[in-house]
Amino acid sequence: MKAKGLWRRIGWLGLGVLALGILGYGLEHVGLEPLSLLEAGLLAMTPLALAAIGECVNEKAGVVNIGLEGILLICTVVGVWVAEQFGSGTAGLLGGLIAGGLIGFILGLLSVYGRADQIIAGIGLNLFAMGFTPYLLMSLWAFPGIHIVPRELMVPRWITPLGQISPITLLTILLAFLAHVLLHHTVLGFRIRAVGERPEAVDVAGVRVDRLRLLTSTLGGALCGLGGAFMPLAWFGGVVKEISAGRGFIALACVVFAGLEPLLALGAAFLFGLTEGIAHAVAITPGVKERIPFYFVNMLPYLTTLLVVALVIGRRRFPRTIGQPYRRE
């Protein structure tokens, strides 16, 4: 049954990519280039995939973090500030990763030791970030609107036969495979999955449930933070207070669609990223945006998210103790 469900998800994913491919082929006839669509799709995929991969591992251990949107927001600003302080875009990415890991660690402390409601804690983080991000923009750069990243701090992209690809995108694809190997082919991965299903049995076996859940929460936050720093330093080239634009919630949709499987989450992120890439390409291509209803195309990523969640939300099996704090007897 598990293999059948996996192939069903792969089939839905394939149909989605095929539909977008047909749409891209049609858009090519109105002036868009397929390679530019692929470039835009891979860039849009990267922060979604990073957040989704980390959350897959986190939820396998029974911990839910719906504050991905807040982590993305905060880490965009932190990443740019660190990059400017050290004069390096790579340092900024590392700063975003560390900041995200710290936020994930704090959420882990609240849920594991404080036994806080994980959903409420995540909502609180998102609301906090909505106000804290403009405050950071004002306090750091004295301007609440937009802060442009100096060109020399942007992380360069590599030229390939498929167009320009960010090295962080390639790292993201590698991380998806590593997360799959971790969860399904290592002792640590077995313990992570067991903690989500039977924490009492893992505890009896001598494994610290609290430490393992704290580890996955920190890891999930760190990958999401890297995705947040990626957006201004390797993609947009600037920071605005609405820069995340719901991507944290789209990453959660990727997690739900994938059934907590990192490789499928990567595929779902590419599907969503490609829809955003098409919308972006339509918006900036002269002669195209006048002929295509831009606002309809611009809502494609969110429309796709709603359709995917509506189709799969009731058909996914999550760990038995997900979202429940473990109380040692």
C-alpha positions, 0 to 999 in steps of 0.5 A: 500500500505504501509503494502504491501511494508513493507511485500515485504521488509520483504520477500526480507530480508528473501530471502537474509537471506535464501540464506546466510543460504544455503551458510553457510550450504554449507561452513559447509561441507568444515570446517566452523562452523555455530556458528562461522559464526553467531558470526562473522555476529553479530559482523559485524552487530553491527556498521552497525546497530548502524549507520543505526538506527541513520540515519533512525531517522535522515532522518525521520526528513528530514536531510541527513548525508552521512558522516557516513564513516567519523564519523566511522573513527574518532570515532575509534581513539577517542574511543581507545584514551579515553579508554587508558586515562581512563583505560576502554573500556566502557569509550572508547565506551562512548567517541566514542558516545560523539565524534560522537554526537558532529560531528552530532551536527556540521553537524546539525548546518551547515545544519539547520542554515547554510543551507549548502548542506547536501550531500556536507557537508557529502562528505566533512566530509568523505574526511576530515576523510580520512586525519585526521585519519592518522594524529591522529594515528601519533600524538597520537601514532607516528605510521601511520600503526596500533595501537593495543588495550591493551587486558585489555581494550577490552570490554568482550563478554558474553558466550551464547548457540549461542556462544560469543555475545557482550553486545553492540550487544544486546544493538543495537538490543534493540535500534532498537526496541526503535527507532521503538517505538519512531517513531511510538508510541510517540508524539516526533516520530510523530513530527519527522516524521511530520518535514520531511513531513510538517515542515511548519505545525509543525512550525505553531503548535509551534514546533521548527523545527530547534531544532528537526532536530538538535536533530536527527542529533546529535542522528544519529551521536552519534549512529554512533560514538558508532559503530565506537568505537565498532570496535577496542574496542569490535571487531578488537582489533586495529586501522588502517586508513582504519578500516571502510572499506566502512561500513558507505556506507553499513549502508546507503544502509541498510537505503535505503533498510529499507525505514527508518524503524529501525527494517528493517535496523537492519535486513539489517545490519544482512544480510550484516554483515553475508556476511562479517562474512562468508568472514572473516571466510573463510579468517582465517580458515586453509584448507578452504581459499585454497579451496575457492576463497577468494577474491570473498568471500571477496567482498560479502558484497560490492556485496550484497550492490550493488544488494540491492541498485540497486533493491530498490533505485527507489522504496522507498518513503522518506520524502517530504523535505528530504535534504532541509533546512527549511526557516521560512516564 
